Amino acid sequence: MTTTPRPPAPRRLSSLLINVSTLLQEPIGSLREFLLDDAAFSHDGERRAVDGPLRLLRTDQSLLASGWLGIAVEDICGGCLAPLALRLELEFDEEFWPPTDALTGRALTPPPERDGFAVIDGQIDLSEVVRQYVEMARPISPRCGPDCPGVGASAAPSEPPTDDRWAALSALREQT
């Protein structure tokens, strides 16, 4: 009976700073899979936990990072202005460009039509990627739920407030 070898389990990470120096020396198509588990992400002065699978693929001149990450953020309800917690799901494919070729040492410049992030000292930092995708995934006007009462619903006045500057005109209107 022959058994097929199982692929190695993804390596667990608790940081968004990943060492890729060995991956940059491997042939095109080399792949690393990670599982982010409560990776620390600081945004707006608060620490947040990021989790989910991440895949790094060696391309001809760069690394392609593909992630399916989840993060909990705090926001304010657009209807009643109460604080609320949101769970955002981020899906991304981003390129990271090293400054030099790891094997030859020659300088690399990304093509002008390609955007991406830098590999610095053999490491990639996913913090800026996560920050940008969090901002894009945030709803414009989040709601706390379908039964949100709205702004000032409990203290809604029965009559619109009157402006004292119009009092003379209002009195004239009532006289005629």
C-alpha positions in Angstrom: 0.0 0.0 0.0 1.5 3.3 -1.1 0.7 6.5 0.7 0.9 10.0 -0.8 2.9 12.4 1.2 0.8 15.0 2.9 1.8 18.6 2.4 3.3 20.2 5.4 1.0 22.0 7.7 1.0 25.8 7.4 3.5 27.5 9.8 1.7 29.5 12.5 2.7 33.1 12.9 1.9 35.7 15.5 3.5 38.7 13.7 2.9 40.6 10.5 6.7 40.9 10.0 7.8 37.9 8.0 11.4 36.9 7.1 11.5 36.0 3.3 15.2 36.0 2.7 15.4 32.2 2.0 12.2 32.3 -0.2 13.9 35.0 -2.4 16.8 32.6 -3.1 14.5 29.8 -4.2 13.3 29.2 -7.8 10.3 30.8 -9.3 7.1 29.1 -8.1 8.3 28.3 -4.6 5.5 28.6 -2.1 5.2 29.2 1.6 1.9 28.9 3.5 1.3 30.5 6.9 -1.5 30.7 9.3 -1.7 34.0 11.2 -2.9 33.4 14.7 -3.6 36.5 16.7 -1.0 38.5 14.8 -0.6 41.9 16.4 -1.7 44.8 14.4 -1.8 48.4 15.7 -4.2 50.8 14.2 -5.6 54.1 15.7 -3.5 53.5 18.8 -5.2 50.2 19.6 -3.8 46.7 19.2 -6.0 44.3 17.1 -5.6 40.6 16.4 -5.4 39.5 12.8 -6.0 35.8 11.8 -6.3 33.7 8.7 -4.3 31.9 6.0 -1.5 33.7 4.1 0.4 32.4 1.1 3.7 33.7 -0.3 4.6 32.8 -3.9 8.0 33.5 -5.5 7.6 35.2 -8.9 10.2 36.2 -11.4 11.3 39.3 -9.6 9.0 39.7 -6.6 6.9 37.9 -4.0 3.1 37.6 -4.3 1.3 37.7 -0.9 -2.2 36.3 -1.0 -4.2 36.5 2.2 -7.7 35.8 3.6 -7.5 37.6 6.9 -10.1 38.5 9.5 -9.9 41.4 12.0 -12.2 42.9 14.6 -12.5 46.7 14.6 -14.5 49.2 16.6 -16.7 51.7 14.9 -19.7 54.0 15.5 -23.2 53.2 14.3 -24.2 55.6 11.5 -27.8 55.5 12.8 -27.7 55.9 16.6 -24.0 56.8 17.1 -23.5 53.9 19.5 -20.2 52.2 19.6 -20.1 48.8 17.8 -17.7 46.0 17.0 -17.3 44.9 13.4 -15.6 41.7 12.0 -14.0 42.5 8.7 -12.9 39.9 6.2 -9.9 41.0 4.1 -8.9 39.3 0.9 -5.8 40.6 -0.9 -3.1 39.8 -3.5 -0.2 42.2 -3.2 3.4 42.2 -4.6 6.5 42.8 -2.5 9.6 43.9 -4.5 13.1 43.3 -3.2 15.7 46.0 -3.9 18.2 43.5 -5.2 18.2 40.0 -6.7 19.1 37.6 -3.9 21.2 35.4 -6.1 23.1 37.8 -8.3 23.1 40.9 -6.1 22.1 43.2 -9.0 19.7 46.0 -8.3 16.0 45.5 -9.2 13.5 48.2 -10.1 9.9 47.3 -10.4 8.3 48.0 -13.8 6.6 51.4 -13.7 3.1 49.9 -14.3 3.4 47.7 -11.2 2.7 48.8 -7.7 3.5 47.1 -4.6 5.4 47.1 -1.3 9.1 46.8 -0.5 11.0 43.9 0.9 13.3 45.5 3.5 16.3 43.6 4.9 14.8 40.3 3.7 11.5 40.9 5.5 8.0 41.9 4.5 5.7 43.9 6.7 2.1 43.2 6.2 1.0 46.0 8.5 0.5 48.6 5.8 -1.4 46.1 3.6 -3.7 45.2 6.4 -4.2 48.9 7.3 -5.2 49.8 3.7 -7.5 46.8 3.3 -9.2 47.5 6.6 -9.9 51.1 5.5 -11.4 49.8 2.2 -13.5 47.1 3.9 -15.0 49.5 6.5 -18.7 50.2 5.7 -19.4 53.9 5.0 -22.3 54.0 7.5 -22.3 50.9 9.7 -25.4 50.0 11.6 -25.7 48.3 14.9 -28.6 46.2 13.7 -31.8 46.1 11.7 -33.7 47.6 14.7 -31.4 50.6 15.1 -33.5 53.5 16.4 -31.6 56.2 14.5 -30.1 59.5 15.8 -32.0 61.0 18.7 -35.1 58.8 18.1 -35.9 58.6 21.8 -35.8 62.4 22.3 -37.5 63.5 19.1 -39.4 66.8 19.6 -43.1 67.0 18.5 -42.6 70.4 16.8 -39.6 71.7 15.0 -37.7 74.3 17.1 -38.4 77.9 16.3 -35.8 80.5 15.7 -36.3 83.7 17.7 -35.0 85.8 14.8 -38.1 84.9 12.9 -40.5 85.8 15.7 -41.6 89.1 14.2 -42.3 87.5 10.8 -44.2 84.7 12.5 -46.4 87.2 14.4 -47.1 89.0 11.2 -48.1 85.8 9.4 -50.5 85.0 12.2 -52.1 88.4 12.0 -52.9 88.1 8.3 
